[in-house]
Amino acid sequence: MFKIHVYYVYLLTNKGNTVIYTGVTNDIQSRVWDHKQGTNDGFTKKYACNKLVYYAEYQWVQDAIAREKQLKAGPRKTKVNLINFENPDWNDLSQDWYDE
């Protein structure tokens, strides 16, 4: 049986939209939840990046990783432009994903 895989490249920011984190995952809801809970020590916990402002789906993991690397290597302006195009109000796209 053929299994379809889905991978995601995502951007998180903090409350003031001053920091942008770029990540890749195969389970966007679980991974964003981890960021929101501050489960893992690191950049997103240190800078309180827990607001999902952008994500894109990829079928192949190598494509998702390549895009993540491209975004990480590029200037902040590229990420800001991408968010402004897809989500101009910088809303938390995961706002309704969880029962809190």
Buried (B, 14 or more C-beta within 10 A) or exposed (E): EEEEEBBBBBBBBBEEEEBBBBBBBEEBEEBBBBBBEBEEEEBBBEBBBBBBBBBBEBEEEEEBBBBBEEBEEEEEEEBBEBBEEEBEEBEBBBEEBEEE
